[in-house]
Amino acid sequence: MDAKKAITLVAVALVLFYVITQPTQAAAAVQGILGWLRNGAEAIITFMRNLFA
């Protein structure tokens, strides 16, 4: 087994462990990440609109 595959499996196992043991905190973390991504996308859209306005 190569190192990249082993690291990927360990990362997936840790994520699953976190989701199973602390589902509320995991959901909050995912919502926070998605909110950050949405805000970033909205900022880029605003920038592009202002750039070509």
CHARMM internal coordinates of N, CA and C (Angstrom, degrees):
IC EDIT
DIST 1 N 1 CA 1.4524
DIST 1 CA 1 C 1.5297
ANGL 1 N 1 CA 1 C 107.92
DIST 1 C 2 N 1.3092
ANGL 1 CA 1 C 2 N 115.61
DIHE 1 N 1 CA 1 C 2 N 130.42
DIST 2 N 2 CA 1.4581
ANGL 1 C 2 N 2 CA 118.35
DIHE 1 CA 1 C 2 N 2 CA -179.91
DIST 2 CA 2 C 1.5254
ANGL 2 N 2 CA 2 C 110.71
DIHE 1 C 2 N 2 CA 2 C -81.21
DIST 2 C 3 N 1.3143
ANGL 2 CA 2 C 3 N 115.15
DIHE 2 N 2 CA 2 C 3 N 164.87
DIST 3 N 3 CA 1.4707
ANGL 2 C 3 N 3 CA 121.25
DIHE 2 CA 2 C 3 N 3 CA -173.96
DIST 3 CA 3 C 1.5186
ANGL 3 N 3 CA 3 C 112.00
DIHE 2 C 3 N 3 CA 3 C -64.32
DIST 3 C 4 N 1.3260
ANGL 3 CA 3 C 4 N 117.75
DIHE 3 N 3 CA 3 C 4 N -39.24
DIST 4 N 4 CA 1.4700
ANGL 3 C 4 N 4 CA 120.49
DIHE 3 CA 3 C 4 N 4 CA -178.02
DIST 4 CA 4 C 1.5311
ANGL 4 N 4 CA 4 C 110.80
DIHE 3 C 4 N 4 CA 4 C -62.79
DIST 4 C 5 N 1.3176
ANGL 4 CA 4 C 5 N 116.95
DIHE 4 N 4 CA 4 C 5 N -42.22
DIST 5 N 5 CA 1.4559
ANGL 4 C 5 N 5 CA 121.21
DIHE 4 CA 4 C 5 N 5 CA 179.40
DIST 5 CA 5 C 1.5309
ANGL 5 N 5 CA 5 C 110.65
DIHE 4 C 5 N 5 CA 5 C -66.47
DIST 5 C 6 N 1.3216
ANGL 5 CA 5 C 6 N 116.81
DIHE 5 N 5 CA 5 C 6 N -40.69
DIST 6 N 6 CA 1.4610
ANGL 5 C 6 N 6 CA 120.91
DIHE 5 CA 5 C 6 N 6 CA 179.42
DIST 6 CA 6 C 1.5276
ANGL 6 N 6 CA 6 C 110.99
DIHE 5 C 6 N 6 CA 6 C -64.84
DIST 6 C 7 N 1.3197
ANGL 6 CA 6 C 7 N 117.20
DIHE 6 N 6 CA 6 C 7 N -42.53
DIST 7 N 7 CA 1.4693
ANGL 6 C 7 N 7 CA 121.11
DIHE 6 CA 6 C 7 N 7 CA 179.24
DIST 7 CA 7 C 1.5217
ANGL 7 N 7 CA 7 C 110.16
DIHE 6 C 7 N 7 CA 7 C -64.59
DIST 7 C 8 N 1.3329
ANGL 7 CA 7 C 8 N 116.73
DIHE 7 N 7 CA 7 C 8 N -40.76
DIST 8 N 8 CA 1.4595
ANGL 7 C 8 N 8 CA 120.49
DIHE 7 CA 7 C 8 N 8 CA 178.45
DIST 8 CA 8 C 1.5241
ANGL 8 N 8 CA 8 C 111.01
DIHE 7 C 8 N 8 CA 8 C -62.27
DIST 8 C 9 N 1.3165
ANGL 8 CA 8 C 9 N 117.04
DIHE 8 N 8 CA 8 C 9 N -44.66
DIST 9 N 9 CA 1.4642
ANGL 8 C 9 N 9 CA 120.59
DIHE 8 CA 8 C 9 N 9 CA 179.36
DIST 9 CA 9 C 1.5253
ANGL 9 N 9 CA 9 C 111.78
DIHE 8 C 9 N 9 CA 9 C -63.67
DIST 9 C 10 N 1.3232
ANGL 9 CA 9 C 10 N 117.03
DIHE 9 N 9 CA 9 C 10 N -40.97
DIST 10 N 10 CA 1.4634
ANGL 9 C 10 N 10 CA 120.80
DIHE 9 CA 9 C 10 N 10 CA 178.01
DIST 10 CA 10 C 1.5241
ANGL 10 N 10 CA 10 C 110.15
DIHE 9 C 10 N 10 CA 10 C -64.13
DIST 10 C 11 N 1.3275
ANGL 10 CA 10 C 11 N 117.51
DIHE 10 N 10 CA 10 C 11 N -42.35
DIST 11 N 11 CA 1.4673
ANGL 10 C 11 N 11 CA 121.29
DIHE 10 CA 10 C 11 N 11 CA 179.87
DIST 11 CA 11 C 1.5278
ANGL 11 N 11 CA 11 C 110.77
DIHE 10 C 11 N 11 CA 11 C -63.40
DIST 11 C 12 N 1.3163
ANGL 11 CA 11 C 12 N 117.41
DIHE 11 N 11 CA 11 C 12 N -43.73
DIST 12 N 12 CA 1.4652
ANGL 11 C 12 N 12 CA 121.04
DIHE 11 CA 11 C 12 N 12 CA 178.50
DIST 12 CA 12 C 1.5249
ANGL 12 N 12 CA 12 C 110.34
DIHE 11 C 12 N 12 CA 12 C -63.82
DIST 12 C 13 N 1.3162
ANGL 12 CA 12 C 13 N 117.15
DIHE 12 N 12 CA 12 C 13 N -41.40
DIST 13 N 13 CA 1.4602
ANGL 12 C 13 N 13 CA 120.59
DIHE 12 CA 12 C 13 N 13 CA 178.82
DIST 13 CA 13 C 1.5275
ANGL 13 N 13 CA 13 C 111.23
DIHE 12 C 13 N 13 CA 13 C -62.78
DIST 13 C 14 N 1.3303
ANGL 13 CA 13 C 14 N 116.99
DIHE 13 N 13 CA 13 C 14 N -41.37
DIST 14 N 14 CA 1.4687
ANGL 13 C 14 N 14 CA 119.92
DIHE 13 CA 13 C 14 N 14 CA 178.70
DIST 14 CA 14 C 1.5185
ANGL 14 N 14 CA 14 C 111.60
DIHE 13 C 14 N 14 CA 14 C -66.03
DIST 14 C 15 N 1.3118
ANGL 14 CA 14 C 15 N 117.49
DIHE 14 N 14 CA 14 C 15 N -40.77
DIST 15 N 15 CA 1.4646
ANGL 14 C 15 N 15 CA 120.73
DIHE 14 CA 14 C 15 N 15 CA 178.35
DIST 15 CA 15 C 1.5294
ANGL 15 N 15 CA 15 C 110.09
DIHE 14 C 15 N 15 CA 15 C -63.36
DIST 15 C 16 N 1.3208
ANGL 15 CA 15 C 16 N 116.60
DIHE 15 N 15 CA 15 C 16 N -45.93
DIST 16 N 16 CA 1.4673
ANGL 15 C 16 N 16 CA 119.74
DIHE 15 CA 15 C 16 N 16 CA 178.45
DIST 16 CA 16 C 1.5256
ANGL 16 N 16 CA 16 C 111.56
DIHE 15 C 16 N 16 CA 16 C -61.86
DIST 16 C 17 N 1.3170
ANGL 16 CA 16 C 17 N 117.15
DIHE 16 N 16 CA 16 C 17 N -41.70
DIST 17 N 17 CA 1.4654
ANGL 16 C 17 N 17 CA 120.76
DIHE 16 CA 16 C 17 N 17 CA 177.62
DIST 17 CA 17 C 1.5260
ANGL 17 N 17 CA 17 C 110.75
DIHE 16 C 17 N 17 CA 17 C -60.26
DIST 17 C 18 N 1.3359
ANGL 17 CA 17 C 18 N 116.70
DIHE 17 N 17 CA 17 C 18 N -43.61
DIST 18 N 18 CA 1.4681
ANGL 17 C 18 N 18 CA 121.73
DIHE 17 CA 17 C 18 N 18 CA 179.65
DIST 18 CA 18 C 1.5225
ANGL 18 N 18 CA 18 C 110.74
DIHE 17 C 18 N 18 CA 18 C -63.85
DIST 18 C 19 N 1.3334
ANGL 18 CA 18 C 19 N 117.01
DIHE 18 N 18 CA 18 C 19 N -43.94
DIST 19 N 19 CA 1.4647
ANGL 18 C 19 N 19 CA 121.10
DIHE 18 CA 18 C 19 N 19 CA -179.30
DIST 19 CA 19 C 1.5286
ANGL 19 N 19 CA 19 C 110.68
DIHE 18 C 19 N 19 CA 19 C -65.53
DIST 19 C 20 N 1.3183
ANGL 19 CA 19 C 20 N 117.04
DIHE 19 N 19 CA 19 C 20 N -39.97
DIST 20 N 20 CA 1.4622
ANGL 19 C 20 N 20 CA 120.43
DIHE 19 CA 19 C 20 N 20 CA -177.46
DIST 20 CA 20 C 1.5262
ANGL 20 N 20 CA 20 C 111.33
DIHE 19 C 20 N 20 CA 20 C -73.22
DIST 20 C 21 N 1.3284
ANGL 20 CA 20 C 21 N 117.79
DIHE 20 N 20 CA 20 C 21 N -40.04
DIST 21 N 21 CA 1.4621
ANGL 20 C 21 N 21 CA 120.10
DIHE 20 CA 20 C 21 N 21 CA -174.90
DIST 21 CA 21 C 1.5215
ANGL 21 N 21 CA 21 C 113.16
DIHE 20 C 21 N 21 CA 21 C -85.14
DIST 21 C 22 N 1.3404
ANGL 21 CA 21 C 22 N 117.31
DIHE 21 N 21 CA 21 C 22 N -28.40
DIST 22 N 22 CA 1.4625
ANGL 21 C 22 N 22 CA 120.57
DIHE 21 CA 21 C 22 N 22 CA -177.86
DIST 22 CA 22 C 1.5299
ANGL 22 N 22 CA 22 C 110.02
DIHE 21 C 22 N 22 CA 22 C -138.87
DIST 22 C 23 N 1.3329
ANGL 22 CA 22 C 23 N 117.23
DIHE 22 N 22 CA 22 C 23 N 70.18
DIST 23 N 23 CA 1.4605
ANGL 22 C 23 N 23 CA 119.91
DIHE 22 CA 22 C 23 N 23 CA -174.31
DIST 23 CA 23 C 1.5260
ANGL 23 N 23 CA 23 C 114.05
DIHE 22 C 23 N 23 CA 23 C -65.07
DIST 23 C 24 N 1.3236
ANGL 23 CA 23 C 24 N 117.64
DIHE 23 N 23 CA 23 C 24 N -35.35
DIST 24 N 24 CA 1.4640
ANGL 23 C 24 N 24 CA 120.31
DIHE 23 CA 23 C 24 N 24 CA -179.73
DIST 24 CA 24 C 1.5194
ANGL 24 N 24 CA 24 C 111.05
DIHE 23 C 24 N 24 CA 24 C -65.80
DIST 24 C 25 N 1.3212
ANGL 24 CA 24 C 25 N 116.92
DIHE 24 N 24 CA 24 C 25 N -46.13
DIST 25 N 25 CA 1.4576
ANGL 24 C 25 N 25 CA 120.62
DIHE 24 CA 24 C 25 N 25 CA 179.21
DIST 25 CA 25 C 1.5263
ANGL 25 N 25 CA 25 C 110.78
DIHE 24 C 25 N 25 CA 25 C -67.58
DIST 25 C 26 N 1.3178
ANGL 25 CA 25 C 26 N 117.84
DIHE 25 N 25 CA 25 C 26 N -35.98
DIST 26 N 26 CA 1.4606
ANGL 25 C 26 N 26 CA 121.12
DIHE 25 CA 25 C 26 N 26 CA 178.33
DIST 26 CA 26 C 1.5285
ANGL 26 N 26 CA 26 C 110.46
DIHE 25 C 26 N 26 CA 26 C -65.17
DIST 26 C 27 N 1.3177
ANGL 26 CA 26 C 27 N 116.43
DIHE 26 N 26 CA 26 C 27 N -41.91
DIST 27 N 27 CA 1.4661
ANGL 26 C 27 N 27 CA 120.09
DIHE 26 CA 26 C 27 N 27 CA 178.19
DIST 27 CA 27 C 1.5250
ANGL 27 N 27 CA 27 C 110.77
DIHE 26 C 27 N 27 CA 27 C -64.60
DIST 27 C 28 N 1.3179
ANGL 27 CA 27 C 28 N 116.58
DIHE 27 N 27 CA 27 C 28 N -41.02
DIST 28 N 28 CA 1.4634
ANGL 27 C 28 N 28 CA 120.21
DIHE 27 CA 27 C 28 N 28 CA 178.02
DIST 28 CA 28 C 1.5240
ANGL 28 N 28 CA 28 C 110.70
DIHE 27 C 28 N 28 CA 28 C -63.55
DIST 28 C 29 N 1.3157
ANGL 28 CA 28 C 29 N 117.11
DIHE 28 N 28 CA 28 C 29 N -39.06
DIST 29 N 29 CA 1.4615
ANGL 28 C 29 N 29 CA 120.58
DIHE 28 CA 28 C 29 N 29 CA 178.75
DIST 29 CA 29 C 1.5256
ANGL 29 N 29 CA 29 C 110.83
DIHE 28 C 29 N 29 CA 29 C -64.82
DIST 29 C 30 N 1.3309
ANGL 29 CA 29 C 30 N 116.82
DIHE 29 N 29 CA 29 C 30 N -43.07
DIST 30 N 30 CA 1.4636
ANGL 29 C 30 N 30 CA 120.23
DIHE 29 CA 29 C 30 N 30 CA 179.19
DIST 30 CA 30 C 1.5232
ANGL 30 N 30 CA 30 C 110.29
DIHE 29 C 30 N 30 CA 30 C -65.65
DIST 30 C 31 N 1.3288
ANGL 30 CA 30 C 31 N 117.57
DIHE 30 N 30 CA 30 C 31 N -41.62
DIST 31 N 31 CA 1.4633
ANGL 30 C 31 N 31 CA 120.40
DIHE 30 CA 30 C 31 N 31 CA 177.45
DIST 31 CA 31 C 1.5222
ANGL 31 N 31 CA 31 C 110.66
DIHE 30 C 31 N 31 CA 31 C -62.25
DIST 31 C 32 N 1.3176
ANGL 31 CA 31 C 32 N 117.29
DIHE 31 N 31 CA 31 C 32 N -39.20
DIST 32 N 32 CA 1.4558
ANGL 31 C 32 N 32 CA 120.59
DIHE 31 CA 31 C 32 N 32 CA 178.02
DIST 32 CA 32 C 1.5225
ANGL 32 N 32 CA 32 C 112.11
DIHE 31 C 32 N 32 CA 32 C -64.09
DIST 32 C 33 N 1.3187
ANGL 32 CA 32 C 33 N 116.13
DIHE 32 N 32 CA 32 C 33 N -42.71
DIST 33 N 33 CA 1.4714
ANGL 32 C 33 N 33 CA 120.31
DIHE 32 CA 32 C 33 N 33 CA 178.84
DIST 33 CA 33 C 1.5180
ANGL 33 N 33 CA 33 C 110.39
DIHE 32 C 33 N 33 CA 33 C -65.28
DIST 33 C 34 N 1.3385
ANGL 33 CA 33 C 34 N 116.92
DIHE 33 N 33 CA 33 C 34 N -44.56
DIST 34 N 34 CA 1.4592
ANGL 33 C 34 N 34 CA 119.82
DIHE 33 CA 33 C 34 N 34 CA 179.40
DIST 34 CA 34 C 1.5306
ANGL 34 N 34 CA 34 C 111.40
DIHE 33 C 34 N 34 CA 34 C -64.85
DIST 34 C 35 N 1.3177
ANGL 34 CA 34 C 35 N 117.06
DIHE 34 N 34 CA 34 C 35 N -37.37
DIST 35 N 35 CA 1.4641
ANGL 34 C 35 N 35 CA 120.46
DIHE 34 CA 34 C 35 N 35 CA 176.38
DIST 35 CA 35 C 1.5169
ANGL 35 N 35 CA 35 C 111.69
DIHE 34 C 35 N 35 CA 35 C -64.03
DIST 35 C 36 N 1.3298
ANGL 35 CA 35 C 36 N 115.70
DIHE 35 N 35 CA 35 C 36 N -41.10
DIST 36 N 36 CA 1.4658
ANGL 35 C 36 N 36 CA 120.17
DIHE 35 CA 35 C 36 N 36 CA 177.69
DIST 36 CA 36 C 1.5256
ANGL 36 N 36 CA 36 C 110.77
DIHE 35 C 36 N 36 CA 36 C -63.17
DIST 36 C 37 N 1.3265
ANGL 36 CA 36 C 37 N 116.80
DIHE 36 N 36 CA 36 C 37 N -42.85
DIST 37 N 37 CA 1.4644
ANGL 36 C 37 N 37 CA 120.87
DIHE 36 CA 36 C 37 N 37 CA 178.31
DIST 37 CA 37 C 1.5213
ANGL 37 N 37 CA 37 C 111.74
DIHE 36 C 37 N 37 CA 37 C -65.29
DIST 37 C 38 N 1.3334
ANGL 37 CA 37 C 38 N 116.93
DIHE 37 N 37 CA 37 C 38 N -40.45
DIST 38 N 38 CA 1.4695
ANGL 37 C 38 N 38 CA 120.44
DIHE 37 CA 37 C 38 N 38 CA 178.16
DIST 38 CA 38 C 1.5211
ANGL 38 N 38 CA 38 C 110.84
DIHE 37 C 38 N 38 CA 38 C -63.63
DIST 38 C 39 N 1.3293
ANGL 38 CA 38 C 39 N 116.53
DIHE 38 N 38 CA 38 C 39 N -43.88
DIST 39 N 39 CA 1.4606
ANGL 38 C 39 N 39 CA 119.63
DIHE 38 CA 38 C 39 N 39 CA 179.05
DIST 39 CA 39 C 1.5246
ANGL 39 N 39 CA 39 C 111.26
DIHE 38 C 39 N 39 CA 39 C -63.01
DIST 39 C 40 N 1.3185
ANGL 39 CA 39 C 40 N 116.50
DIHE 39 N 39 CA 39 C 40 N -38.95
DIST 40 N 40 CA 1.4531
ANGL 39 C 40 N 40 CA 120.50
DIHE 39 CA 39 C 40 N 40 CA 177.49
DIST 40 CA 40 C 1.5233
ANGL 40 N 40 CA 40 C 111.80
DIHE 39 C 40 N 40 CA 40 C -63.99
DIST 40 C 41 N 1.3290
ANGL 40 CA 40 C 41 N 116.37
DIHE 40 N 40 CA 40 C 41 N -43.65
DIST 41 N 41 CA 1.4670
ANGL 40 C 41 N 41 CA 120.35
DIHE 40 CA 40 C 41 N 41 CA 178.58
DIST 41 CA 41 C 1.5213
ANGL 41 N 41 CA 41 C 110.93
DIHE 40 C 41 N 41 CA 41 C -64.02
DIST 41 C 42 N 1.3252
ANGL 41 CA 41 C 42 N 117.22
DIHE 41 N 41 CA 41 C 42 N -41.42
DIST 42 N 42 CA 1.4598
ANGL 41 C 42 N 42 CA 120.54
DIHE 41 CA 41 C 42 N 42 CA 178.32
DIST 42 CA 42 C 1.5305
ANGL 42 N 42 CA 42 C 111.10
DIHE 41 C 42 N 42 CA 42 C -64.03
DIST 42 C 43 N 1.3187
ANGL 42 CA 42 C 43 N 117.60
DIHE 42 N 42 CA 42 C 43 N -37.57
DIST 43 N 43 CA 1.4584
ANGL 42 C 43 N 43 CA 121.13
DIHE 42 CA 42 C 43 N 43 CA 177.74
DIST 43 CA 43 C 1.5265
ANGL 43 N 43 CA 43 C 110.94
DIHE 42 C 43 N 43 CA 43 C -65.18
DIST 43 C 44 N 1.3261
ANGL 43 CA 43 C 44 N 116.59
DIHE 43 N 43 CA 43 C 44 N -40.79
DIST 44 N 44 CA 1.4660
ANGL 43 C 44 N 44 CA 120.09
DIHE 43 CA 43 C 44 N 44 CA 178.64
DIST 44 CA 44 C 1.5240
ANGL 44 N 44 CA 44 C 110.22
DIHE 43 C 44 N 44 CA 44 C -66.23
DIST 44 C 45 N 1.3256
ANGL 44 CA 44 C 45 N 117.41
DIHE 44 N 44 CA 44 C 45 N -42.18
DIST 45 N 45 CA 1.4647
ANGL 44 C 45 N 45 CA 120.99
DIHE 44 CA 44 C 45 N 45 CA 178.04
DIST 45 CA 45 C 1.5199
ANGL 45 N 45 CA 45 C 110.61
DIHE 44 C 45 N 45 CA 45 C -62.11
DIST 45 C 46 N 1.3262
ANGL 45 CA 45 C 46 N 117.72
DIHE 45 N 45 CA 45 C 46 N -43.94
DIST 46 N 46 CA 1.4555
ANGL 45 C 46 N 46 CA 121.47
DIHE 45 CA 45 C 46 N 46 CA 177.79
DIST 46 CA 46 C 1.5260
ANGL 46 N 46 CA 46 C 110.65
DIHE 45 C 46 N 46 CA 46 C -61.33
DIST 46 C 47 N 1.3085
ANGL 46 CA 46 C 47 N 117.29
DIHE 46 N 46 CA 46 C 47 N -43.24
DIST 47 N 47 CA 1.4536
ANGL 46 C 47 N 47 CA 121.56
DIHE 46 CA 46 C 47 N 47 CA 177.94
DIST 47 CA 47 C 1.5273
ANGL 47 N 47 CA 47 C 110.90
DIHE 46 C 47 N 47 CA 47 C -59.59
DIST 47 C 48 N 1.3417
ANGL 47 CA 47 C 48 N 116.75
DIHE 47 N 47 CA 47 C 48 N -48.03
DIST 48 N 48 CA 1.4623
ANGL 47 C 48 N 48 CA 120.52
DIHE 47 CA 47 C 48 N 48 CA -178.66
DIST 48 CA 48 C 1.5268
ANGL 48 N 48 CA 48 C 111.28
DIHE 47 C 48 N 48 CA 48 C -64.09
DIST 48 C 49 N 1.3218
ANGL 48 CA 48 C 49 N 117.50
DIHE 48 N 48 CA 48 C 49 N -39.89
DIST 49 N 49 CA 1.4831
ANGL 48 C 49 N 49 CA 120.39
DIHE 48 CA 48 C 49 N 49 CA 178.04
DIST 49 CA 49 C 1.5164
ANGL 49 N 49 CA 49 C 110.50
DIHE 48 C 49 N 49 CA 49 C -63.00
DIST 49 C 50 N 1.3200
ANGL 49 CA 49 C 50 N 117.08
DIHE 49 N 49 CA 49 C 50 N -43.96
DIST 50 N 50 CA 1.4587
ANGL 49 C 50 N 50 CA 120.55
DIHE 49 CA 49 C 50 N 50 CA 179.59
DIST 50 CA 50 C 1.5218
ANGL 50 N 50 CA 50 C 111.94
DIHE 49 C 50 N 50 CA 50 C -69.64
DIST 50 C 51 N 1.3000
ANGL 50 CA 50 C 51 N 116.98
DIHE 50 N 50 CA 50 C 51 N -31.43
DIST 51 N 51 CA 1.4554
ANGL 50 C 51 N 51 CA 121.44
DIHE 50 CA 50 C 51 N 51 CA 179.54
DIST 51 CA 51 C 1.5235
ANGL 51 N 51 CA 51 C 111.05
DIHE 50 C 51 N 51 CA 51 C -67.43
DIST 51 C 52 N 1.3268
ANGL 51 CA 51 C 52 N 117.12
DIHE 51 N 51 CA 51 C 52 N -40.25
DIST 52 N 52 CA 1.4632
ANGL 51 C 52 N 52 CA 120.78
DIHE 51 CA 51 C 52 N 52 CA -176.23
DIST 52 CA 52 C 1.5198
ANGL 52 N 52 CA 52 C 113.03
DIHE 51 C 52 N 52 CA 52 C -102.56
DIST 52 C 53 N 1.3067
ANGL 52 CA 52 C 53 N 118.35
DIHE 52 N 52 CA 52 C 53 N 10.99
DIST 53 N 53 CA 1.4880
ANGL 52 C 53 N 53 CA 121.17
DIHE 52 CA 52 C 53 N 53 CA 179.82
DIST 53 CA 53 C 1.5038
ANGL 53 N 53 CA 53 C 111.01
DIHE 52 C 53 N 53 CA 53 C -83.57
END
COOR INIT
IC SEED 1 N 1 CA 1 C
IC BUILD
